[in-house]
Amino acid sequence: MNHNKKVFLTGSTGGIGKAICEKFISENFKLILTSSSDLKLNELKKMYSDKHSYYKVDISSENSIKECAETINKEHSDLSIIINNAGVTQDNLILRMKQEQWQKVIDTNLNSNYFIIKSLLPILLSKKYGKIVGISSVIATTGNPGQSNYAASKSGMIGFYKSIAHEVAKRNINVNTVSPGYIITPMTDKLNEIQKNDILSKIPMNKFGKPEDVANLVYFLSSDEASYITGQNFNINGGMIMV
């Protein structure tokens, strides 16, 4: 892999995002990282140094994304890889779900992909080279009670990425999604033993995945070793679902 490549990544402060950052940094890549929080941006700078670039952006906001993308287009014409990892949950049963809960999750998890890819794709098209990876979820395939908004956003991503893959395939741009199952993150840390055992009973490997498992797959799909793979959704869930 050409080590002069540059990666745009959202959701870099979460468990999976951090593992993706560390994987690419270990391979001498330059990162373009975003956060809606000044505090988190400062933390990222302390962790990864001034070699990388940091931008404040609210990815649930069309205008915020467009303003940020305009700057990135000017300052990073050597961008080659786009990884959309940021996501939120606002769980509720459908009859209790407020419209704001639905809209926030759709805006953050799905609409952001549209605005980011639409805004940054011209850089990749001009070079006739690029990799785009979106982080979906096992819930996109299985559904989950109380997460109709999250499931809709994550399954919507898969269809969206497959369609983009068709559109840019002849321009040497690969577009894929990765759907993690239960990965060890602060979210799984909140589960009690009964909840953990209930989930583990549904996973043939009888263990949760590590953030590094996801990062390694994302890195592979961003590499030239994956140059003949596009329009695919990769489940990484210890066998929880096999499709």
FIKOLZA-1660 file (N, C-alpha, C; in steps of 0.1 Angstrom, whole numbers, plus 5000, padded with zeros to 4 digits):
% residues 243
   i   px   py   pz ch aa at
   1 5008 4988 5000  A  M  N
   1 5000 5000 5000  A  M CA
   1 5009 5013 5000  A  M  C
   2 5005 5022 4992  A  N  N
   2 5012 5035 4992  A  N CA
   2 5010 5043 5005  A  N  C
   3 5021 5045 5012  A  H  N
   3 5020 5051 5025  A  H CA
   3 5019 5066 5025  A  H  C
   4 5017 5072 5014  A  N  N
   4 5015 5086 5013  A  N CA
   4 5000 5090 5013  A  N  C
   5 4992 5080 5015  A  K  N
   5 4977 5082 5014  A  K CA
   5 4972 5089 5027  A  K  C
   6 4961 5095 5025  A  K  N
   6 4954 5103 5035  A  K CA
   6 4940 5098 5037  A  K  C
   7 4936 5098 5050  A  V  N
   7 4923 5092 5054  A  V CA
   7 4915 5102 5061  A  V  C
   8 4902 5103 5056  A  F  N
   8 4892 5111 5063  A  F CA
   8 4884 5101 5072  A  F  C
   9 4882 5104 5085  A  L  N
   9 4875 5095 5094  A  L CA
   9 4866 5103 5103  A  L  C
  10 4853 5099 5104  A  T  N
  10 4844 5104 5114  A  T CA
  10 4843 5095 5126  A  T  C
  11 4838 5100 5137  A  G  N
  11 4837 5091 5149  A  G CA
  11 4850 5085 5154  A  G  C
  12 4860 5093 5154  A  S  N
  12 4873 5088 5158  A  S CA
  12 4876 5087 5173  A  S  C
  13 4866 5092 5181  A  T  N
  13 4869 5092 5195  A  T CA
  13 4862 5079 5202  A  T  C
  14 4854 5072 5195  A  G  N
  14 4848 5060 5201  A  G CA
  14 4857 5048 5200  A  G  C
  15 4853 5037 5206  A  G  N
  15 4862 5025 5207  A  G CA
  15 4866 5020 5193  A  G  C
  16 4857 5018 5184  A  I  N
  16 4861 5014 5170  A  I CA
  16 4869 5025 5163  A  I  C
  17 4864 5037 5164  A  G  N
  17 4871 5048 5158  A  G CA
  17 4886 5049 5162  A  G  C
  18 4888 5048 5175  A  K  N
  18 4902 5049 5180  A  K CA
  18 4910 5038 5175  A  K  C
  19 4905 5026 5174  A  A  N
  19 4912 5014 5169  A  A CA
  19 4916 5016 5154  A  A  C
  20 4906 5022 5146  A  I  N
  20 4909 5026 5132  A  I CA
  20 4920 5036 5131  A  I  C
  21 4920 5046 5139  A  C  N
  21 4930 5056 5140  A  C CA
  21 4944 5050 5142  A  C  C
  22 4945 5042 5152  A  E  N
  22 4958 5036 5156  A  E CA
  22 4963 5026 5145  A  E  C
  23 4954 5019 5139  A  K  N
  23 4958 5010 5128  A  K CA
  23 4964 5018 5116  A  K  C
  24 4958 5029 5112  A  F  N
  24 4963 5037 5101  A  F CA
  24 4976 5044 5105  A  F  C
  25 4976 5049 5117  A  I  N
  25 4988 5057 5122  A  I CA
  25 5000 5047 5122  A  I  C
  26 4998 5035 5126  A  S  N
  26 5008 5025 5127  A  S CA
  26 5014 5022 5113  A  S  C
  27 5006 5025 5103  A  E  N
  27 5011 5022 5089  A  E CA
  27 5015 5036 5083  A  E  C
  28 5017 5046 5091  A  N  N
  28 5022 5059 5086  A  N CA
  28 5013 5067 5077  A  N  C
  29 5000 5066 5080  A  F  N
  29 4990 5073 5072  A  F CA
  29 4988 5087 5079  A  F  C
  30 4984 5097 5072  A  K  N
  30 4980 5110 5077  A  K CA
  30 4964 5109 5079  A  K  C
  31 4959 5114 5090  A  L  N
  31 4945 5114 5093  A  L CA
  31 4939 5127 5092  A  L  C
  32 4926 5128 5087  A  I  N
  32 4918 5140 5088  A  I CA
  32 4906 5136 5098  A  I  C
  33 4906 5141 5110  A  L  N
  33 4897 5137 5120  A  L CA
  33 4887 5148 5123  A  L  C
  34 4874 5144 5126  A  T  N
  34 4864 5153 5130  A  T CA
  34 4858 5150 5143  A  T  C
  35 4852 5161 5149  A  S  N
  35 4844 5159 5162  A  S CA
  35 4835 5172 5163  A  S  C
  36 4824 5170 5170  A  S  N
  36 4816 5182 5172  A  S CA
  36 4820 5189 5185  A  S  C
  37 4830 5183 5192  A  S  N
  37 4834 5189 5205  A  S CA
  37 4848 5194 5205  A  S  C
  38 4850 5206 5209  A  D  N
  38 4864 5212 5210  A  D CA
  38 4872 5204 5220  A  D  C
  39 4866 5200 5231  A  L  N
  39 4873 5192 5241  A  L CA
  39 4879 5179 5235  A  L  C
  40 4870 5172 5227  A  K  N
  40 4874 5159 5221  A  K CA
  40 4885 5162 5210  A  K  C
  41 4884 5173 5203  A  L  N
  41 4894 5176 5193  A  L CA
  41 4907 5178 5199  A  L  C
  42 4907 5185 5210  A  N  N
  42 4920 5188 5218  A  N CA
  42 4926 5175 5223  A  N  C
  43 4917 5166 5228  A  E  N
  43 4922 5153 5232  A  E CA
  43 4928 5145 5221  A  E  C
  44 4922 5145 5209  A  L  N
  44 4927 5139 5197  A  L CA
  44 4941 5144 5193  A  L  C
  45 4942 5157 5194  A  K  N
  45 4955 5164 5190  A  K CA
  45 4966 5159 5200  A  K  C
  46 4963 5158 5213  A  K  N
  46 4972 5154 5223  A  K CA
  46 4976 5139 5220  A  K  C
  47 4967 5131 5216  A  M  N
  47 4969 5117 5214  A  M CA
  47 4978 5114 5201  A  M  C
  48 4974 5122 5190  A  Y  N
  48 4980 5118 5177  A  Y CA
  48 4989 5129 5171  A  Y  C
  49 4991 5140 5178  A  S  N
  49 5000 5151 5174  A  S CA
  49 4995 5159 5162  A  S  C
  50 5004 5169 5159  A  D  N
  50 5000 5179 5149  A  D CA
  50 5003 5174 5135  A  D  C
  51 5008 5162 5134  A  K  N
  51 5010 5156 5120  A  K CA
  51 4997 5154 5113  A  K  C
  52 4986 5153 5120  A  H  N
  52 4973 5151 5115  A  H CA
  52 4964 5163 5115  A  H  C
  53 4953 5162 5108  A  S  N
  53 4944 5174 5107  A  S CA
  53 4931 5172 5115  A  S  C
  54 4926 5182 5121  A  Y  N
  54 4914 5181 5130  A  Y CA
  54 4904 5192 5126  A  Y  C
  55 4891 5188 5125  A  Y  N
  55 4881 5198 5121  A  Y CA
  55 4869 5196 5130  A  Y  C
  56 4863 5207 5134  A  K  N
  56 4851 5207 5142  A  K CA
  56 4839 5207 5132  A  K  C
  57 4830 5197 5134  A  V  N
  57 4819 5196 5125  A  V CA
  57 4808 5188 5132  A  V  C
  58 4795 5193 5130  A  D  N
  58 4784 5186 5135  A  D CA
  58 4778 5177 5123  A  D  C
  59 4780 5164 5124  A  I  N
  59 4777 5156 5112  A  I CA
  59 4762 5154 5111  A  I  C
  60 4754 5159 5121  A  S  N
  60 4740 5158 5119  A  S CA
  60 4734 5170 5112  A  S  C
  61 4743 5180 5108  A  S  N
  61 4740 5192 5102  A  S CA
  61 4745 5193 5088  A  S  C
  62 4736 5195 5078  A  E  N
  62 4740 5196 5064  A  E CA
  62 4750 5208 5062  A  E  C
  63 4747 5219 5068  A  N  N
  63 4755 5231 5066  A  N CA
  63 4769 5229 5072  A  N  C
  64 4769 5223 5084  A  S  N
  64 4782 5221 5090  A  S CA
  64 4791 5212 5082  A  S  C
  65 4785 5201 5077  A  I  N
  65 4793 5192 5068  A  I CA
  65 4798 5199 5056  A  I  C
  66 4789 5207 5049  A  K  N
  66 4793 5213 5037  A  K CA
  66 4804 5224 5039  A  K  C
  67 4804 5231 5050  A  E  N
  67 4814 5241 5053  A  E CA
  67 4828 5234 5056  A  E  C
  68 4827 5223 5063  A  C  N
  68 4839 5215 5066  A  C CA
  68 4845 5209 5054  A  C  C
  69 4836 5203 5045  A  A  N
  69 4841 5197 5033  A  A CA
  69 4847 5207 5023  A  A  C
  70 4842 5219 5023  A  E  N
  70 4848 5229 5015  A  E CA
  70 4862 5232 5018  A  E  C
  71 4865 5232 5032  A  T  N
  71 4879 5235 5036  A  T CA
  71 4887 5223 5033  A  T  C
  72 4882 5211 5035  A  I  N
  72 4890 5198 5032  A  I CA
  72 4893 5197 5018  A  I  C
  73 4884 5201 5009  A  N  N
  73 4887 5201 4995  A  N CA
  73 4898 5210 4991  A  N  C
  74 4899 5221 4998  A  K  N
  74 4910 5231 4995  A  K CA
  74 4923 5226 5001  A  K  C
  75 4923 5220 5013  A  E  N
  75 4935 5217 5020  A  E CA
  75 4940 5203 5019  A  E  C
  76 4932 5194 5013  A  H  N
  76 4936 5180 5013  A  H CA
  76 4932 5174 4999  A  H  C
  77 4938 5179 4989  A  S  N
  77 4935 5174 4975  A  S CA
  77 4941 5160 4973  A  S  C
  78 4949 5156 4983  A  D  N
  78 4956 5142 4982  A  D CA
  78 4948 5132 4990  A  D  C
  79 4935 5135 4994  A  L  N
  79 4927 5126 5001  A  L CA
  79 4924 5114 4993  A  L  C
  80 4925 5102 4998  A  S  N
  80 4923 5089 4991  A  S CA
  80 4913 5080 4997  A  S  C
  81 4910 5081 5010  A  I  N
  81 4902 5072 5017  A  I CA
  81 4892 5079 5026  A  I  C
  82 4879 5075 5025  A  I  N
  82 4868 5081 5033  A  I CA
  82 4862 5070 5041  A  I  C
  83 4862 5072 5055  A  I  N
  83 4857 5062 5064  A  I CA
  83 4846 5069 5072  A  I  C
  84 4834 5065 5070  A  N  N
  84 4822 5071 5078  A  N CA
  84 4819 5061 5089  A  N  C
  85 4823 5065 5101  A  N  N
  85 4822 5056 5113  A  N CA
  85 4813 5062 5124  A  N  C
  86 4811 5075 5124  A  A  N
  86 4803 5081 5134  A  A CA
  86 4788 5076 5135  A  A  C
  87 4783 5074 5146  A  G  N
  87 4769 5070 5148  A  G CA
  87 4764 5073 5162  A  G  C
  88 4751 5074 5163  A  V  N
  88 4744 5076 5176  A  V CA
  88 4732 5067 5177  A  V  C
  89 4728 5065 5190  A  T  N
  89 4716 5057 5192  A  T CA
  89 4707 5066 5201  A  T  C
  90 4694 5065 5198  A  Q  N
  90 4684 5072 5207  A  Q CA
  90 4672 5062 5207  A  Q  C
  91 4673 5052 5216  A  D  N
  91 4664 5040 5215  A  D CA
  91 4651 5043 5222  A  D  C
  92 4640 5037 5216  A  N  N
  92 4627 5038 5221  A  N CA
  92 4618 5029 5213  A  N  C
  93 4608 5023 5219  A  L  N
  93 4598 5015 5212  A  L CA
  93 4591 5025 5202  A  L  C
  94 4586 5020 5191  A  I  N
  94 4581 5028 5180  A  I CA
  94 4569 5037 5185  A  I  C
  95 4561 5032 5194  A  L  N
  95 4549 5039 5198  A  L CA
  95 4553 5051 5208  A  L  C
  96 4565 5049 5214  A  R  N
  96 4570 5060 5223  A  R CA
  96 4580 5069 5216  A  R  C
  97 4585 5065 5205  A  M  N
  97 4596 5072 5199  A  M CA
  97 4591 5086 5194  A  M  C
  98 4599 5096 5199  A  K  N
  98 4596 5110 5195  A  K CA
  98 4602 5112 5181  A  K  C
  99 4596 5121 5173  A  Q  N
  99 4601 5125 5160  A  Q CA
  99 4615 5129 5161  A  Q  C
 100 4619 5137 5171  A  E  N
 100 4633 5142 5173  A  E CA
 100 4643 5130 5174  A  E  C
 101 4638 5119 5181  A  Q  N
 101 4647 5108 5183  A  Q CA
 101 4649 5101 5169  A  Q  C
 102 4639 5100 5161  A  W  N
 102 4640 5094 5148  A  W CA
 102 4649 5102 5139  A  W  C
 103 4646 5116 5139  A  Q  N
 103 4654 5124 5130  A  Q CA
 103 4668 5125 5133  A  Q  C
 104 4672 5126 5146  A  K  N
 104 4686 5128 5150  A  K CA
 104 4694 5116 5146  A  K  C
 105 4688 5104 5147  A  V  N
 105 4696 5092 5143  A  V CA
 105 4697 5091 5128  A  V  C
 106 4686 5094 5121  A  I  N
 106 4687 5093 5106  A  I CA
 106 4697 5104 5101  A  I  C
 107 4696 5116 5107  A  D  N
 107 4705 5127 5102  A  D CA
 107 4720 5123 5105  A  D  C
 108 4723 5118 5117  A  T  N
 108 4736 5115 5120  A  T CA
 108 4742 5102 5114  A  T  C
 109 4734 5092 5113  A  N  N
 109 4739 5079 5109  A  N CA
 109 4738 5077 5094  A  N  C
 110 4728 5083 5088  A  L  N
 110 4725 5081 5073  A  L CA
 110 4728 5093 5065  A  L  C
 111 4721 5104 5068  A  N  N
 111 4722 5116 5059  A  N CA
 111 4736 5121 5059  A  N  C
 112 4744 5120 5070  A  S  N
 112 4757 5125 5070  A  S CA
 112 4766 5118 5059  A  S  C
 113 4763 5105 5057  A  N  N
 113 4770 5097 5046  A  N CA
 113 4768 5104 5032  A  N  C
 114 4755 5108 5030  A  Y  N
 114 4752 5114 5017  A  Y CA
 114 4759 5127 5015  A  Y  C
 115 4759 5136 5026  A  F  N
 115 4766 5149 5024  A  F CA
 115 4781 5148 5024  A  F  C
 116 4787 5138 5032  A  I  N
 116 4801 5137 5032  A  I CA
 116 4806 5131 5019  A  I  C
 117 4800 5120 5014  A  I  N
 117 4804 5114 5002  A  I CA
 117 4802 5123 4990  A  I  C
 118 4791 5130 4989  A  K  N
 118 4788 5139 4978  A  K CA
 118 4798 5150 4978  A  K  C
 119 4802 5155 4989  A  S  N
 119 4811 5167 4990  A  S CA
 119 4826 5163 4988  A  S  C
 120 4830 5151 4992  A  L  N
 120 4844 5147 4991  A  L CA
 120 4847 5138 4979  A  L  C
 121 4837 5132 4973  A  L  N
 121 4839 5123 4962  A  L CA
 121 4847 5129 4950  A  L  C
 122 4844 5142 4947  A  P  N
 122 4851 5148 4936  A  P CA
 122 4867 5147 4937  A  P  C
 123 4872 5147 4949  A  I  N
 123 4887 5146 4951  A  I CA
 123 4891 5132 4945  A  I  C
 124 4883 5122 4949  A  L  N
 124 4887 5108 4945  A  L CA
 124 4885 5106 4930  A  L  C
 125 4874 5112 4924  A  L  N
 125 4871 5111 4910  A  L CA
 125 4882 5118 4902  A  L  C
 126 4887 5129 4907  A  S  N
 126 4898 5136 4899  A  S CA
 126 4910 5128 4898  A  S  C
 127 4913 5119 4908  A  K  N
 127 4925 5111 4908  A  K CA
 127 4922 5097 4902  A  K  C
 128 4910 5094 4899  A  K  N
 128 4905 5081 4895  A  K CA
 128 4911 5070 4904  A  K  C
 129 4910 5073 4917  A  Y  N
 129 4914 5063 4927  A  Y CA
 129 4908 5067 4941  A  Y  C
 130 4904 5057 4948  A  G  N
 130 4899 5059 4962  A  G CA
 130 4892 5047 4968  A  G  C
 131 4891 5048 4981  A  K  N
 131 4884 5038 4989  A  K CA
 131 4874 5045 4998  A  K  C
 132 4861 5040 4999  A  I  N
 132 4851 5045 5008  A  I CA
 132 4846 5033 5016  A  I  C
 133 4846 5035 5029  A  V  N
 133 4842 5024 5038  A  V CA
 133 4832 5030 5048  A  V  C
 134 4820 5024 5049  A  G  N
 134 4810 5029 5059  A  G CA
 134 4808 5018 5070  A  G  C
 135 4807 5022 5082  A  I  N
 135 4805 5013 5093  A  I CA
 135 4790 5012 5096  A  I  C
 136 4784 5001 5092  A  S  N
 136 4770 4998 5095  A  S CA
 136 4769 4990 5108  A  S  C
 137 4760 4980 5108  A  S  N
 137 4758 4973 5121  A  S CA
 137 4751 4960 5118  A  S  C
 138 4753 4950 5126  A  V  N
 138 4745 4937 5126  A  V CA
 138 4730 4940 5127  A  V  C
 139 4727 4951 5134  A  I  N
 139 4713 4954 5136  A  I CA
 139 4706 4957 5122  A  I  C
 140 4714 4962 5112  A  A  N
 140 4708 4965 5099  A  A CA
 140 4702 4952 5093  A  A  C
 141 4707 4940 5097  A  T  N
 141 4702 4928 5091  A  T CA
 141 4691 4921 5100  A  T  C
 142 4694 4922 5113  A  T  N
 142 4685 4915 5123  A  T CA
 142 4674 4923 5128  A  T  C
 143 4675 4937 5128  A  G  N
 143 4666 4945 5135  A  G CA
 143 4668 4943 5150  A  G  C
 144 4662 4952 5158  A  N  N
 144 4663 4951 5173  A  N CA
 144 4652 4959 5179  A  N  C
 145 4645 4953 5189  A  P  N
 145 4634 4960 5195  A  P CA
 145 4639 4973 5201  A  P  C
 146 4632 4984 5199  A  G  N
 146 4636 4997 5205  A  G CA
 146 4646 5005 5196  A  G  C
 147 4650 4999 5185  A  Q  N
 147 4660 5005 5177  A  Q CA
 147 4656 5006 5162  A  Q  C
 148 4643 5009 5160  A  S  N
 148 4638 5010 5146  A  S CA
 148 4645 5021 5139  A  S  C
 149 4648 5032 5146  A  N  N
 149 4655 5043 5139  A  N CA
 149 4670 5040 5136  A  N  C
 150 4676 5033 5145  A  Y  N
 150 4690 5029 5143  A  Y CA
 150 4691 5018 5132  A  Y  C
 151 4682 5009 5132  A  A  N
 151 4682 4998 5122  A  A CA
 151 4679 5004 5108  A  A  C
 152 4670 5014 5107  A  A  N
 152 4667 5020 5095  A  A CA
 152 4679 5028 5089  A  A  C
 153 4686 5035 5098  A  S  N
 153 4698 5042 5094  A  S CA
 153 4709 5033 5089  A  S  C
 154 4711 5022 5096  A  K  N
 154 4722 5014 5093  A  K CA
 154 4719 5005 5080  A  K  C
 155 4707 5000 5079  A  S  N
 155 4704 4993 5067  A  S CA
 155 4703 5002 5055  A  S  C
 156 4699 5014 5057  A  G  N
 156 4699 5024 5046  A  G CA
 156 4713 5027 5041  A  G  C
 157 4723 5027 5050  A  M  N
 157 4737 5028 5046  A  M CA
 157 4741 5018 5036  A  M  C
 158 4737 5005 5039  A  I  N
 158 4742 4994 5030  A  I CA
 158 4736 4996 5016  A  I  C
 159 4724 4999 5015  A  G  N
 159 4718 5001 5001  A  G CA
 159 4724 5013 4994  A  G  C
 160 4727 5024 5002  A  F  N
 160 4733 5036 4997  A  F CA
 160 4747 5033 4992  A  F  C
 161 4755 5026 4999  A  Y  N
 161 4769 5023 4995  A  Y CA
 161 4769 5014 4983  A  Y  C
 162 4760 5004 4982  A  K  N
 162 4760 4996 4971  A  K CA
 162 4757 5004 4958  A  K  C
 163 4748 5013 4959  A  S  N
 163 4744 5022 4948  A  S CA
 163 4756 5030 4943  A  S  C
 164 4763 5036 4953  A  I  N
 164 4774 5045 4950  A  I CA
 164 4785 5036 4943  A  I  C
 165 4787 5024 4949  A  A  N
 165 4797 5014 4943  A  A CA
 165 4795 5012 4928  A  A  C
 166 4782 5011 4924  A  H  N
 166 4779 5009 4910  A  H CA
 166 4783 5022 4902  A  H  C
 167 4781 5034 4908  A  E  N
 167 4783 5046 4901  A  E CA
 167 4798 5049 4898  A  E  C
 168 4806 5045 4907  A  V  N
 168 4820 5049 4906  A  V CA
 168 4830 5037 4903  A  V  C
 169 4825 5026 4901  A  A  N
 169 4833 5014 4899  A  A CA
 169 4843 5016 4887  A  A  C
 170 4839 5022 4877  A  K  N
 170 4847 5024 4865  A  K CA
 170 4858 5035 4867  A  K  C
 171 4857 5042 4878  A  R  N
 171 4867 5052 4881  A  R CA
 171 4877 5047 4892  A  R  C
 172 4877 5034 4894  A  N  N
 172 4887 5028 4902  A  N CA
 172 4885 5032 4917  A  N  C
 173 4873 5033 4921  A  I  N
 173 4869 5037 4935  A  I CA
 173 4861 5025 4941  A  I  C
 174 4866 5020 4952  A  N  N
 174 4859 5009 4959  A  N CA
 174 4851 5014 4970  A  N  C
 175 4838 5009 4971  A  V  N
 175 4829 5013 4981  A  V CA
 175 4823 5001 4988  A  V  C
 176 4825 5000 5001  A  N  N
 176 4820 4989 5009  A  N CA
 176 4815 4993 5023  A  N  C
 177 4807 4984 5029  A  T  N
 177 4803 4986 5043  A  T CA
 177 4808 4975 5052  A  T  C
 178 4810 4978 5064  A  V  N
 178 4814 4968 5074  A  V CA
 178 4803 4968 5085  A  V  C
 179 4798 4957 5089  A  S  N
 179 4787 4956 5099  A  S CA
 179 4792 4948 5111  A  S  C
 180 4797 4955 5121  A  P  N
 180 4801 4948 5134  A  P CA
 180 4789 4943 5141  A  P  C
 181 4792 4932 5149  A  G  N
 181 4782 4927 5158  A  G CA
 181 4785 4933 5172  A  G  C
 182 4786 4925 5182  A  Y  N
 182 4789 4931 5196  A  Y CA
 182 4804 4932 5198  A  Y  C
 183 4809 4944 5198  A  I  N
 183 4823 4947 5200  A  I CA
 183 4825 4953 5214  A  I  C
 184 4836 4949 5220  A  I  N
 184 4839 4955 5233  A  I CA
 184 4842 4970 5232  A  I  C
 185 4832 4977 5238  A  T  N
 185 4833 4992 5238  A  T CA
 185 4827 4997 5251  A  T  C
 186 4827 5010 5254  A  P  N
 186 4820 5015 5266  A  P CA
 186 4805 5011 5266  A  P  C
 187 4799 5008 5254  A  M  N
 187 4785 5004 5254  A  M CA
 187 4783 4990 5260  A  M  C
 188 4792 4981 5256  A  T  N
 188 4791 4967 5261  A  T CA
 188 4795 4967 5276  A  T  C
 189 4803 4976 5280  A  D  N
 189 4807 4977 5294  A  D CA
 189 4796 4980 5304  A  D  C
 190 4785 4986 5298  A  K  N
 190 4774 4989 5306  A  K CA
 190 4764 4978 5308  A  K  C
 191 4766 4967 5301  A  L  N
 191 4757 4955 5302  A  L CA
 191 4760 4948 5315  A  L  C
 192 4750 4943 5322  A  N  N
 192 4752 4934 5333  A  N CA
 192 4755 4920 5329  A  N  C
 193 4758 4911 5339  A  E  N
 193 4762 4898 5335  A  E CA
 193 4751 4890 5328  A  E  C
 194 4738 4892 5333  A  I  N
 194 4727 4885 5326  A  I CA
 194 4726 4889 5312  A  I  C
 195 4727 4902 5309  A  Q  N
 195 4726 4907 5296  A  Q CA
 195 4737 4902 5287  A  Q  C
 196 4749 4902 5293  A  K  N
 196 4761 4897 5285  A  K CA
 196 4759 4882 5282  A  K  C
 197 4755 4874 5291  A  N  N
 197 4753 4860 5289  A  N CA
 197 4742 4857 5278  A  N  C
 198 4732 4865 5279  A  D  N
 198 4721 4864 5269  A  D CA
 198 4726 4866 5255  A  D  C
 199 4734 4877 5253  A  I  N
 199 4740 4880 5240  A  I CA
 199 4750 4869 5236  A  I  C
 200 4759 4865 5245  A  L  N
 200 4769 4855 5242  A  L CA
 200 4763 4842 5237  A  L  C
 201 4751 4839 5243  A  S  N
 201 4745 4826 5239  A  S CA
 201 4740 4826 5224  A  S  C
 202 4739 4838 5218  A  K  N
 202 4735 4839 5204  A  K CA
 202 4748 4840 5195  A  K  C
 203 4760 4840 5200  A  I  N
 203 4772 4842 5192  A  I CA
 203 4779 4828 5192  A  I  C
 204 4780 4821 5181  A  P  N
 204 4787 4808 5181  A  P CA
 204 4801 4808 5187  A  P  C
 205 4808 4819 5185  A  M  N
 205 4822 4820 5190  A  M CA
 205 4822 4823 5205  A  M  C
 206 4810 4826 5211  A  N  N
 206 4809 4828 5225  A  N CA
 206 4818 4838 5231  A  N  C
 207 4820 4849 5223  A  K  N
 207 4828 4860 5228  A  K CA
 207 4825 4873 5220  A  K  C
 208 4827 4884 5227  A  F  N
 208 4826 4897 5220  A  F CA
 208 4838 4900 5211  A  F  C
 209 4836 4907 5200  A  G  N
 209 4848 4911 5192  A  G CA
 209 4856 4923 5198  A  G  C
 210 4867 4925 5193  A  K  N
 210 4876 4936 5198  A  K CA
 210 4875 4947 5187  A  K  C
 211 4877 4960 5191  A  P  N
 211 4877 4971 5182  A  P CA
 211 4887 4968 5171  A  P  C
 212 4898 4962 5174  A  E  N
 212 4909 4960 5165  A  E CA
 212 4905 4950 5154  A  E  C
 213 4895 4941 5157  A  D  N
 213 4890 4932 5147  A  D CA
 213 4884 4940 5135  A  D  C
 214 4876 4950 5139  A  V  N
 214 4869 4959 5129  A  V CA
 214 4880 4967 5122  A  V  C
 215 4889 4973 5129  A  A  N
 215 4899 4982 5123  A  A CA
 215 4907 4974 5113  A  A  C
 216 4911 4962 5116  A  N  N
 216 4919 4954 5106  A  N CA
 216 4911 4952 5093  A  N  C
 217 4898 4949 5094  A  L  N
 217 4890 4947 5082  A  L CA
 217 4889 4960 5074  A  L  C
 218 4886 4971 5081  A  V  N
 218 4885 4985 5075  A  V CA
 218 4898 4988 5068  A  V  C
 219 4909 4985 5074  A  Y  N
 219 4923 4988 5068  A  Y CA
 219 4924 4979 5055  A  Y  C
 220 4921 4967 5056  A  F  N
 220 4922 4958 5044  A  F CA
 220 4914 4963 5033  A  F  C
 221 4901 4967 5036  A  L  N
 221 4892 4972 5025  A  L CA
 221 4897 4986 5020  A  L  C
 222 4906 4993 5027  A  S  N
 222 4911 5006 5023  A  S CA
 222 4924 5004 5015  A  S  C
 223 4929 4991 5014  A  S  N
 223 4942 4988 5008  A  S CA
 223 4940 4984 4993  A  S  C
 224 4951 4984 4986  A  D  N
 224 4951 4979 4972  A  D CA
 224 4949 4964 4972  A  D  C
 225 4952 4957 4983  A  E  N
 225 4949 4942 4983  A  E CA
 225 4934 4939 4981  A  E  C
 226 4926 4950 4984  A  A  N
 226 4911 4948 4982  A  A CA
 226 4906 4955 4969  A  A  C
 227 4914 4956 4959  A  S  N
 227 4911 4964 4948  A  S CA
 227 4900 4958 4939  A  S  C
 228 4897 4945 4941  A  Y  N
 228 4886 4939 4933  A  Y CA
 228 4874 4936 4941  A  Y  C
 229 4873 4943 4953  A  I  N
 229 4861 4941 4961  A  I CA
 229 4854 4955 4962  A  I  C
 230 4841 4954 4958  A  T  N
 230 4833 4967 4959  A  T CA
 230 4818 4963 4960  A  T  C
 231 4810 4972 4966  A  G  N
 231 4796 4970 4967  A  G CA
 231 4792 4959 4977  A  G  C
 232 4801 4955 4986  A  Q  N
 232 4799 4944 4996  A  Q CA
 232 4796 4949 5010  A  Q  C
 233 4789 4941 5017  A  N  N
 233 4787 4944 5032  A  N CA
 233 4794 4932 5039  A  N  C
 234 4803 4935 5048  A  F  N
 234 4810 4925 5055  A  F CA
 234 4806 4924 5069  A  F  C
 235 4800 4913 5073  A  N  N
 235 4796 4911 5087  A  N CA
 235 4808 4906 5095  A  N  C
 236 4810 4912 5107  A  I  N
 236 4820 4908 5115  A  I CA
 236 4815 4906 5129  A  I  C
 237 4810 4894 5133  A  N  N
 237 4801 4893 5144  A  N CA
 237 4803 4879 5151  A  N  C
 238 4814 4872 5149  A  G  N
 238 4816 4859 5156  A  G CA
 238 4806 4848 5152  A  G  C
 239 4799 4850 5141  A  G  N
 239 4789 4840 5136  A  G CA
 239 4775 4843 5141  A  G  C
 240 4773 4855 5147  A  M  N
 240 4759 4858 5152  A  M CA
 240 4749 4857 5142  A  M  C
 241 4752 4862 5130  A  I  N
 241 4743 4860 5118  A  I CA
 241 4753 4855 5107  A  I  C
 242 4748 4846 5099  A  M  N
 242 4756 4841 5087  A  M CA
 242 4747 4843 5075  A  M  C
 243 4751 4852 5066  A  V  N
 243 4743 4855 5054  A  V CA
 243 4751 4854 5042  A  V  C
% end
